[in-house]
């Protein structure tokens, strides 16, 4: 989807701050999860050792009109139980899927790991020359050396900025979208410099489709979503070749997003069923380089395979304030959903989110 220009985001921020409305946009709709037939057990925060007072303070911040402006809801899972859940604008937000933006990348890493578990990729040194031999014909030889590991760490060297990517890829039609990405110039040699963008995960999606013969979405449904009971979701496909939009095309419910976090806590299992190997989860969440994003102290946040590695765990982060935070030591998952395309508003950075929930960590 096309990113909202900065001036539009500013206008949206003014609307969301309620300066043009007499009534508040946020509402106290409660914090007690309702039991549903969705695979979650319900408990109280106190029963799992969480401070109700700390959660109340977080809730107070979320309800402010000038803080976490785009936030729609948050939930907390502790020891495998859903213990706290709030929605700020409409109770209906619990039961509908939301655009999780670049959290999609982290799910792409899970799908790739499931493929590797099944033997579809020999190792992460496989390169684009081996995977896309026909599409590489006539291109600079260095482009054929880009490895899967470099794609998974955003260090391919291909210069395709996100401001241009969605417009060029999904608004204009291309006879060969894969070739279109590979034809982009290089900003650096492969593996030299981190550069956050959607082009690299999209090439991972093409690699999945090329090697398995199925789209990434189809693989995710069979290997990941079906075992977790995730049935109501949307994952955007490219209009030209049907490939799955791997960087930012996924829409999930908040409770279903939390299931992916619990999967990581339970060593790749969901309710006793093996879904993905612990070996891959360890590889995926290992800090490999410094990202372009910073914590509140100004230090770069380490990056793994499409996951951010933070002092108390690891996190998936999407534009506007979509978060999936996993804390292995405390056996805790925290999810936030927000309005999409609202970067720059209060609460839209990972550092701000971690600061909000710090009392729980």
HUMO-V14826 format. One record per residue. N is the residue number from 0. RES is the residue in three letters. PHI is phi in whole degrees, -180 to 180 (999 if undefined). D_LAST is the distance of its C-alpha to the last C-alpha in Angstrom with 1 decimal. Layout:
n->{N,N}
res->{RES,RES}
phi->{PHI,PHI}
d_last->{D_LAST,D_LAST}
//
This chain:
n->{0,1,2,3,4,5,6,7,8,9,10,11,12,13,14,15,16,17,18,19,20,21,22,23,24,25,26,27,28,29,30,31,32,33,34,35,36,37,38,39,40,41,42,43,44,45,46,47,48,49,50,51,52,53,54,55,56,57,58,59,60,61,62,63,64,65,66,67,68,69,70,71,72,73,74,75,76,77,78,79,80,81,82,83,84,85,86,87,88,89,90,91,92,93,94,95,96,97,98,99,100,101,102,103,104,105,106,107,108,109,110,111,112,113,114,115,116,117,118,119,120,121,122,123,124,125,126,127,128,129,130,131,132,133,134,135,136,137,138,139,140,141,142,143,144,145,146,147,148,149,150,151,152,153,154,155,156,157,158,159,160,161,162,163,164,165,166,167,168,169,170,171,172,173,174,175,176,177,178,179,180,181,182,183,184,185,186,187,188,189,190,191,192,193,194,195,196,197,198,199,200,201,202,203,204,205,206,207,208,209,210,211,212,213,214,215,216,217,218,219,220,221,222,223,224,225,226,227,228,229,230,231,232,233,234,235,236,237,238,239,240,241,242,243,244,245,246,247,248,249,250,251,252,253,254,255,256,257,258,259,260,261,262,263,264,265,266,267,268,269,270,271,272,273,274,275,276,277,278,279,280,281,282,283,284,285,286,287,288,289,290,291,292,293,294,295,296,297,298,299,300,301,302,303,304,305,306,307,308,309,310,311,312,313,314,315,316,317,318,319,320,321,322,323,324,325,326,327,328,329,330,331,332,333,334,335,336,337,338,339,340,341,342,343,344,345,346,347,348,349,350,351,352,353,354,355,356,357,358,359,360}
res->{UNK,UNK,UNK,UNK,UNK,UNK,UNK,UNK,UNK,UNK,UNK,UNK,UNK,UNK,UNK,UNK,UNK,UNK,UNK,UNK,UNK,UNK,UNK,UNK,UNK,UNK,UNK,UNK,UNK,UNK,UNK,UNK,UNK,UNK,UNK,UNK,UNK,UNK,UNK,UNK,UNK,UNK,UNK,UNK,UNK,UNK,UNK,UNK,UNK,UNK,UNK,UNK,UNK,UNK,UNK,UNK,UNK,UNK,UNK,UNK,UNK,UNK,UNK,UNK,UNK,UNK,UNK,UNK,UNK,UNK,UNK,UNK,UNK,UNK,UNK,UNK,UNK,UNK,UNK,UNK,UNK,UNK,UNK,UNK,UNK,UNK,UNK,UNK,UNK,UNK,UNK,UNK,UNK,UNK,UNK,UNK,UNK,UNK,UNK,UNK,UNK,UNK,UNK,UNK,UNK,UNK,UNK,UNK,UNK,UNK,UNK,UNK,UNK,UNK,UNK,UNK,UNK,UNK,UNK,UNK,UNK,UNK,UNK,UNK,UNK,UNK,UNK,UNK,UNK,UNK,UNK,UNK,UNK,UNK,UNK,UNK,UNK,UNK,UNK,UNK,UNK,UNK,UNK,UNK,UNK,UNK,UNK,UNK,UNK,UNK,UNK,UNK,UNK,UNK,UNK,UNK,UNK,UNK,UNK,UNK,UNK,UNK,UNK,UNK,UNK,UNK,UNK,UNK,UNK,UNK,UNK,UNK,UNK,UNK,UNK,UNK,UNK,UNK,UNK,UNK,UNK,UNK,UNK,UNK,UNK,UNK,UNK,UNK,UNK,UNK,UNK,UNK,UNK,UNK,UNK,UNK,UNK,UNK,UNK,UNK,UNK,UNK,UNK,UNK,UNK,UNK,UNK,UNK,UNK,UNK,UNK,UNK,UNK,UNK,UNK,UNK,UNK,UNK,UNK,UNK,UNK,UNK,UNK,UNK,UNK,UNK,UNK,UNK,UNK,UNK,UNK,UNK,UNK,UNK,UNK,UNK,UNK,UNK,UNK,UNK,UNK,UNK,UNK,UNK,UNK,UNK,UNK,UNK,UNK,UNK,UNK,UNK,UNK,UNK,UNK,UNK,UNK,UNK,UNK,UNK,UNK,UNK,UNK,UNK,UNK,UNK,UNK,UNK,UNK,UNK,UNK,UNK,UNK,UNK,UNK,UNK,UNK,UNK,UNK,UNK,UNK,UNK,UNK,UNK,UNK,UNK,UNK,UNK,UNK,UNK,UNK,UNK,UNK,UNK,UNK,UNK,UNK,UNK,UNK,UNK,UNK,UNK,UNK,UNK,UNK,UNK,UNK,UNK,UNK,UNK,UNK,UNK,UNK,UNK,UNK,UNK,UNK,UNK,UNK,UNK,UNK,UNK,UNK,UNK,UNK,UNK,UNK,UNK,UNK,UNK,UNK,UNK,UNK,UNK,UNK,UNK,UNK,UNK,UNK,UNK,UNK,UNK,UNK,UNK,UNK,UNK,UNK,UNK,UNK,UNK,UNK,UNK,UNK,UNK,UNK,UNK,UNK,UNK,UNK,UNK,UNK}
phi->{999,-74,-68,-71,-59,-58,-65,-71,-64,-64,-62,-63,-61,-64,-65,-69,-77,72,-69,-104,-129,-83,-97,-67,-89,-104,-141,-83,-104,95,-133,-93,-65,-95,-63,-133,-86,-126,94,-97,-88,-110,-146,-90,-57,-62,-68,-113,84,-95,-80,-64,-68,-63,-64,-65,-67,-62,-61,-61,-65,-62,-78,-66,-81,-108,-129,43,-60,-90,-65,-103,-175,-147,-141,-128,-115,-136,55,79,-120,-79,-117,-155,-155,-138,-127,-107,-121,-156,-63,-65,-65,-68,-104,-127,-79,-129,-74,-91,53,-76,-57,-52,-59,-66,-69,-58,-63,-66,-64,-61,-62,-63,-68,-65,-56,-93,85,-77,-125,-66,-165,-81,-87,-57,-124,-65,-64,-79,-81,-128,-57,-66,-71,-82,-57,85,-90,-55,-57,-62,-66,-73,-95,-66,-94,-60,-63,-68,-66,-72,-113,59,-127,-66,92,-73,-96,-141,-63,-64,-63,-101,-58,-64,-65,-72,-82,-117,-108,-90,-94,-131,-70,-144,-60,-62,-61,-60,-67,-67,-77,-62,-67,-99,-92,-164,-67,-55,84,-87,-141,-68,-150,-72,-170,-86,-63,-66,-62,-66,-69,-63,-61,-65,-65,-60,-69,-67,-81,-96,82,-131,-69,-60,-60,-64,-66,-61,-63,-80,-93,-122,-72,-61,-62,-91,72,-93,-121,-110,-154,-140,-133,-62,-118,-66,-73,-91,-124,77,-69,-76,-77,-84,-89,-161,-99,-92,-125,-136,-75,-60,-66,-72,-62,-63,-60,-66,-66,-65,-58,-68,-66,-94,59,86,-115,-129,52,86,-97,-73,-115,-151,-77,-64,-57,-68,-59,-66,-63,-64,-103,-79,-69,-117,-162,-90,-81,-85,-107,-125,-83,-69,-91,84,-90,-61,-84,-63,-132,-107,-95,63,-128,-87,-108,-117,-54,-106,162,-150,-147,-104,-140,-121,-48,92,113,-96,-135,-128,-111,-124,-118,-63,-63,-97,51,-132,-125,-126,-121,-128,-114,-149,-61,-77,56,-125,-61,99,-81,-57,90,-96,-113,-61,-61,-66,-64,-64,-66,-62,-97,-58,-66,-87,-99}
d_last->{34.0,35.2,32.6,33.2,34.8,33.2,35.7,35.0,31.3,32.1,34.5,31.9,29.5,32.3,32.8,29.2,29.0,31.7,34.1,36.8,36.1,36.6,34.2,30.4,29.0,25.8,26.1,24.1,24.8,22.5,19.2,20.5,20.9,24.5,25.6,27.3,29.1,26.5,25.1,22.0,21.8,20.6,18.9,17.5,13.9,15.2,16.8,13.7,11.9,9.9,10.9,13.7,14.0,10.6,11.7,15.1,14.1,12.7,15.9,18.0,17.0,17.7,21.0,22.2,25.0,24.3,20.6,19.3,22.9,23.2,20.4,22.0,19.2,15.7,14.7,11.9,12.8,11.6,13.9,16.3,16.8,16.7,15.4,15.2,17.4,18.9,21.7,22.9,26.4,27.8,27.1,29.0,26.1,24.6,27.7,28.6,27.4,26.0,26.6,23.4,25.1,23.8,21.3,24.8,24.8,21.8,23.8,26.9,25.2,24.8,28.4,29.6,28.0,29.6,32.9,32.5,31.9,35.2,37.0,37.6,36.6,38.0,35.4,33.5,36.5,38.5,39.5,40.8,44.3,44.1,42.2,44.2,47.5,49.6,47.3,47.2,51.0,52.2,48.9,48.0,47.7,44.4,42.7,43.7,41.5,38.1,36.1,33.6,31.0,31.8,31.5,28.1,26.9,28.7,31.2,34.5,36.2,37.5,37.7,36.9,34.7,32.6,34.7,37.6,36.4,36.0,39.2,41.2,40.0,39.8,42.3,45.1,46.7,47.1,49.4,46.9,43.3,42.2,45.0,44.1,40.7,42.2,44.9,42.5,43.0,40.8,38.7,38.2,39.1,36.8,33.7,34.1,31.7,28.6,29.6,27.4,29.7,30.7,33.8,32.2,30.4,33.6,35.5,33.2,34.1,37.8,37.4,36.0,38.9,41.5,40.6,40.0,42.5,40.0,37.7,34.0,33.6,35.9,34.1,30.7,32.3,33.9,31.3,28.0,28.4,31.1,29.3,26.2,28.5,27.9,31.3,31.0,30.1,31.9,32.0,34.4,37.2,39.4,42.6,44.9,44.0,41.5,38.7,35.1,33.3,30.6,28.7,28.1,30.2,28.0,27.5,25.2,24.1,20.5,20.5,22.3,19.8,17.1,19.6,19.5,15.8,16.5,19.4,17.4,15.4,18.8,20.4,22.5,23.7,23.8,25.1,26.7,28.4,27.9,27.3,26.3,26.2,23.3,25.4,25.1,21.4,21.0,23.4,22.0,18.4,19.9,19.6,23.3,23.8,22.6,22.4,24.1,20.8,18.9,15.6,15.9,17.4,20.0,19.2,20.0,17.3,18.4,20.0,21.0,23.3,22.4,18.6,16.4,14.6,11.4,9.8,7.1,9.7,12.4,13.5,16.8,17.8,21.0,23.2,22.6,19.0,18.8,15.4,14.4,10.9,10.6,8.0,10.7,9.4,7.6,10.5,8.9,10.8,10.6,14.1,15.8,19.5,21.6,25.2,26.3,27.9,26.3,24.9,25.1,24.1,21.1,17.9,19.5,17.7,14.6,13.7,14.1,12.0,8.9,9.9,10.3,7.0,5.2,5.6,3.8,0.0}
//
